[in-house]
Every structure is written in C-alpha cells, then in structure tokens.
Amino acid sequence: MRTVYCDHAATTRCHPEVARRVYEYLTEIYGNPSSIHAVGRKARKGVEEARAQVAALLGAKPAEIFFTSGGTEADNWALRGALEANRAKGNHLIITPYEHHAVLDAAEALRREGYEVTLLDVEPGTGIIRPEALLEAMRPTTVLVSIMAVNNEIGTVQDIAALCAAAREKDPDVIFHTDCVQAAGYIPLDVNRLGVDLLTISSHKIYGPKGVGALFVRRGFRFGRGLTVGGGQERKMRAGTENVPGIVGFGLAAEIAARELPRRAAHARELRDRFLRGVLAIEGVRLNGVDPFVHPELRHPGNANVSVEGVEGEAMLLRLDMAGICASSGSACTSGTLEPSHVLLAVGCSRDEAQSSLRFSFGEENTAEDIDYVVAEFARSVEYLRKLAAPGR
C-alpha cells in the first residue's frame, strides 16, 4: 500500500548521512567521552564537533550549547533553572496558553510549588502575541518570559526579537526563553538577533536521531543546574554519560539543516500551499491559524491545520490511515486524548471545531504527486464520513 507521511511536525526520518554517522559511533567510536584513553578521546572529539555544529545553526558559541535528552528536558530545565537561580528577583513566570506541554506542564508544576504563572492573551484566530500584551502582563517580580517561536499545531510564527526587545525595554533584567523546536531547520535562527537568554531545539525535528536536544544558555547568564545530578558532564551542568551517537547525529543534522534551510522551506511551502488550495475548495473545510496566502511569513512553511465541519478529526485520521496517509490531530505528545486541542481552544475555536481538526506537516520526502493523492483521499474521506453521519442512517 502507498504510504504518504505528512506528520513531519511530530518527527522526521533520520537523514541517511546522519544515520551512517550514528552507526559509526555505535559500533566503532564507542568510547565514554569522559574516559582519558584514545577511544574516549575520539568520542569526546565527536561530541565537541557536534556542539560547534549545533551552535552554528543558532549563531551561538559552542560553549553556550548544552545537550539534553530532547526538547522536553531542555524546556523544563530552562524554566526551572532560570527561576530557581533568580529567586531573589521574584517568582513570576509568563508563558502563552498554547505552548507545548513541555512548557505548560513544567509551569503548572512550578505553580504548585509557589511560583506565580501568567498566561498571555493571544490574538483570536492566529495566536499572535502582541508586545503590548506582554508588557501589560509583566510585574516587578517577573523573572522569566517563555514564548515559543513557532507553534507546533497551527504553525504561527512569533516575532521573538520584537517581543524580547519590548520586554527588555521595560525590565532589562527579565529573562527570555523561546522554544524553537518547530522553528529549527525552516526558520532562520540567530540568538544574537533574537536577543534571548535561553533557546530550545530538538534533533528529531530536523532529520536527526530521537532522544537528543539542546538548550542554548547565553554566556554569563545566571542559571541553575540541570535536572540530574551525579556526574560532571556538560561542564558540571547536566549529570549522566552523554548520548554520543545521538549527539554526533544531531550535530550533522544541524549542519545539513543550516545548509539546506532555504531549499527545505521553499519545498515545504510549495507542497503546503498545493494541499491547502485543494482541501479548502471542499465545502465546510476551514483553515486554522494564519492564512499563508496573505501572510506567508507568519506561518511555518510546512504546516497546515484544518477543521472539517460535521466530521470528527479522529475518524478522518483513521480513514486517511487506511489509505496510507499519516497525519495527526495535534501534538504527538497528546495523541490518544479525547480532549480537544488546547492550542485551538486558546485561539478561539469552539470545541467542535477543535475536535474536527487535523494537522498536516510536509517535509523532504513529500512530492507534488503525494499531495494530489492526499487531497483526493481527503475529499473521499469527508464525503464518506458525512454520509455515514447523515440522519436516517
């Protein structure tokens, strides 16, 4: 059966060059990077080369990159590390209501520990954050602001540089973190232009291996120890033997992503627009988030999120899966839940609209022929499910 993978926001296929590099470090350069012998030194060299490659993708210095087990750990570390190290200033955290659960749930855990959390108002329909909304939410006790650069469900691109600059103008000491897990590889990132103190990325979203991510920590920034203790790894900031194969694979994936970013973004955008032109012609199908035909710069080039009137999203996914089409109803981290998307509710969708939504995210392996097949099967699935739900059946 034909398979068309349209869920690149959930994860990506490991790039062949990356897979070969990972295998090399699993089977040949297998030393512990903390060992001082030759095999260990080779492993350490691979880790440090990867650190430089990831830093280059972000316009950072290698010493500002700390490897983690993924984006979730990096987000948790960013929030907890910043707040715990700066208790003398205050206990207030500002986030958005449509962050990834790695930030939302970390913030909720901190709230239960006595920290104060404010959810910013977002623009209905698009989810865009206005600087004035951020400034209104800030207090003298605000320690940290955390706003994702690109939303993982509706693809909205925030102007992080403008938001960070506005926050700093009001309070030069406020700390700014951004989750760039979805942005990396498709949206140009430069930590100096953005002005942020902390930034999160993940390997498996940019055609690298799973189980590895990174947290950028600006040099000289007052920051707390990581979430694990018991070793001196990552310059005594994160205990535990490094995932060397994953890290070196991540490094190579970052190098390829930096080189291929313009082409990848253009390819994904062309496919996304082809898909939207097809499915939005179907009666009762509506776009969620920024209209990319009006404001292409405000939406991730590979993201399409639509709601289908009169059809359950889960039922559509099952029908599409039977046709070999892989899509999602939102974040992979919340799949299996019966609750509607918190992202869509945050931007003003009704519960019915949220529960009838589907996310398609396009990437390297997709072709124009794939998109035409997906649009045709999408239309057939909508027709079938609406007939099934029609009165009298």
N, C-alpha and C positions, 0 to 999 in steps of 0.2 A: 504494500500500500504506500502511496505517496505520503511523505511527511514534509510539512512546511512549518518551520519553527519561527513563531512570531512572539517570543517571550524573552527577548534579549535584556529587558529590564530586570528579569529575575536572575538570569545567569547567561553566560556565553560559553560557546565551545572553546576549549583551550586551543590557542593558535599552534599549528604544527611545529614551528620553531621553538615555541615555549615548551611544548610537551617533550621535545627532544632534550632541551636543556634540563628540565625537571628529571627526566630519566637518567641523565648523566650524573646528576648529583644524588640520585637514589642508589646508583649501582657502582659508580667509580669514585666520585669525590664525596665520600660518605662520612668524613670525619666530623667530630664535635668541634664547632668553631671556637670553643673555649680551651681546647687542647693546644699545647705549645709545640707538638711534633708536626712533621711535614704534612701529614694528611689533614690534621686540624687546621693548619695554616692555610691550606688550599680552600677549605670550607669557609674560613674567615674572609679570605680574599673575595670569594663569591658573594658573601653577604654584603661586604662593603661596596663592591661594584654595583650591586643591586640598589643599595642605599643612594648612591650617586645617580643612578638611572631614574629612580622614583623622584628624587629631588629635582632633577632636570625637568620632568614633566610638570612640576609645580612652580618652577622658578625659584626654588628654595636652595639652601645649603645642605649638603649631606648630613651634617651634624644636627639638623633640625628635623630629621626623619626618624621616627621610632616605629618599628614593626610590631604588629599585633596579630591576633588570630582572625581579624576581619573588621568590617566596618562597625559592627555592633559593639565590639570591645572598645574600639577607638572612640566611638561616640560616648559610651559610658565613662571611659577614662577622661575624656575632655570635660564633661560636666562635673564629675566628682572631683577630679584633680584640680580644676580651677576653683571650685567653691571651697573645698577643704583647705586649700593653700592660702585663701584670701578671706578667711573668716573675720579678720579684724576690720575689713571694709564693710561687710554686711552679709545678708543671707538671701538676697533676692535674685531669682533667675527668670529670664524672659525667653519664651520659645513661641513657636506658632502651633496652632491646633492641628496642622496637617503634616507635622514631622513624621519621619519613620518611627516605628515603635521603639527602636533602639534609643531614641531621644525621649519620646513621650513616656515610656515606662521607666527610664532612668530618672526623669524629672519627677514622676509620681513617687518613686522610692525615696528620693531626696525630700519631697514634700512631707512624707510620713516621718522623716527624721527631723523635721522642724524648719526646713527651708521654705521660703515663700516662692510660689511659681505663678507667673502671669502668662496667659495665652493671648497673643496678639490678635486683634481683629484683622481679617483678610478681606480683600475685595471680592464681593459676591461674583460667582461665575468663573473668575480667573484664578483667585488665590493670591494675587499680587499683594505684597506688603508695601505700604506707603511709609516713607521716612517719618512723616508726622505722627502716624500711629505708634511707631516705635518710640519716638521722643515723648509722647504722652504717657507711655507705659513705664518709662524709666523713673527711678527714685534715687535718692541719695544712697540707699542701701543696695542698689543694683550692682551685682558683681559680674554677671555673665549674661550675654545675649547669644542665643544659638538659633540660627535660621538656615535651613537647607538651601543650597544653591539651585537645585533642580528637583522638583517634586517627583517621586518615584511612580505615582499613579497617573497624574494628569500632565506631567511634563513641564509645568510652569517654571520659567527661568526668572530668578530674582536678581535684582541689581545689588549684589552683595557689596560692591565697592561703595555705592552711594549710601546704603544702609549703615555700613561700618563707619563711614566718614561722618554721617549725621550723628550717630551715637557718640563718637569721639569728640565731636564739637561740643556736645552737651556735657560729657564727662570723659576727659582724656584718659582716665584710669579704667574705664569699663573694658572688660574682656570680651572678645568677639570670636565665636566658633561657627564654622559652617560645615555642614555635611555635604561633601561633593561626590558621594558615591555614584550618583547617576550622571553627574556632570562630566566626570573624568573621561577623556578619550573622545568627547564630542563637543565640549565647550572649552575654549582656551582658558587655562587657569594660570594665574601668576600671583603668588601670595603677596608680593610687594604692591602690585596694582590693587589687589583686593583689600589689603591693609589688615587682614585678620591675624589673630594670635594663634588660632588652632584650626586645623582643617583635616577632615577625614576622607580617605579614599579606600577602595577595596579592589583586590586583584581580579576576582572572578567576573566583574562587570566589564573589564577591558581585555577579555580573551586571555586571562591568566588563570592559574590554578585557584581552587577554592581553599578556604582556611587560612588566608593571609590578607592583611590590610596594613594600613599605615596611618599614623597620626603625625601631622606636622605641628611642631611646637616651636614658635618663634624664639630665637636665641635671646637669652637674658630675661625671658618671661618667667615669673614666679608660678611654679606649677608643682602639683603633688605627685607622689609616686604612683605607679600603675596599680592595677587591681590585684596583682600577685606579688608575693614576697617569697624569699628563699633562695635567691641567687643574684649574681651581679650582672646579668645580661642586660643588653640595651643600656649600657652606661649606668648600671645600677637603678634603672627606672622601671624595668619590667622583668621580673624573675622568670626563669624557665628556659630550657635549651631551645635555641632558635629552630624554627621550621626551615631548615636551609634549602631543601628542594623547592618549597613553596616560595620562599623569599627570592631566590635567584630567578624563578619563573616569573614572579611578579615584576622584578626589575626589567627583564627582557620585554615583557608585555607592555610596561610603561614606556620603554624606549620605542617600541613599534607604534604605540598609540600616539606618542608625540610626533612621530614622523608621518603617520597616516591620518592624523586628525582631520584635515580639510577634506580629503577624499572620502573618509568614512562618513563624515557629517553630510556631505553632499549626496552620497549614495543613499543613506537612510532617509534624508528629506525627500528625495525623488520618489522613493517607494511609499513613504508615509502619505504624501500628497496624492499619489495614484490610488492608494487604498481609500482615502477619505472621499475623493471625487466619486468613487464607486459606491460606497456604502451610504453616504449622505444623500444619494439620489433615491434611496429606499424610503418609502413613506414611514414616518414615525421613528426614524433614527436621528438622534441629535448628538452633537459634539459636546463633550465636557471639557472645560478649560479654555485656554486662549485659542482664538481662531488663527491657525498658522498661515492662512491665506491673507490675513490682514496684518498680523504682527508676527512674522516668522522668527524674529529674534527673541521672542518671549516664550517660545516653546521648544522643548528638546526635539531635535530633528527626526528622531526615530519613534516618537511617542504619538499614539492615537488612542483616545479613550472615548467611547460612545455608549449611549444608553438606547435601548430598543423598546419602544412603547409596546406594552402588552406581552412582553416576553421576559422570563426570569433569566438573569445572567448565567446562573449555573446550568440551566437547561441548554442554553446556547453553547456553552463551553463543551458540554457532553456531546452535542450534535456535531460540533466542529471537530472534536477529538475523534469521533467515528470516521470523519473524512480525512484524518491525518493532520489536522491543523492544531498547533499548540499556541494557545493564548492564555489569558488569565482574567480574573475578575478583580484584580488589585495586587497588592504586595504579596509576594510568595511567602513572606513571614506570617501572613494572616490567613492563608488558604485553609479551607476546611471550616472556617467560622461561618455561622449563619447571619451574623451581624452585617449590616451594610457598611460600605467603606466610610471610615471616619474622615477621609480626605474629601469625598464628595459631599458629605453632610456639612463639613466645615465651609465649603464654598457655596452652600445654599441649595444643593439638590435635595429633593424630597427622598424619603426612604424608598419609595417605589422606583424612582429614577436611579438611586444608588444601587438597588438590588437588581436592576436590569442592565447594569453597566458591564462593559468588557474593555480590557486593556490589550492593545496590540503594540508590540515594540519590535522594530525592524533593525536588522543588522547585516553583517558581512555576507552571510550565506544566502540571503534572500535575493530573488531576481524579480524582474517585471512579470515574468510568466507565473511565478509564485503568487504575486499579488492578484493577478487576474483570476487565478484559481480560488484564492481565499474569498474574493468579492463574490464570485459566483456561488460558492458554497455557503457563504454568509446569507445571501439572498434566499437560497433554497431553505436554509435552516429557519429563517424568520417566517417564511411562508408556511412551512410545516408546523412550527410551534404555534403560530397564530390560529391555524385551522384546528389544531388539537385543543386549544383553549376556547374555541368558539362555542357559544351557547347551543345546547341541544346535542352536543357530542357526549 
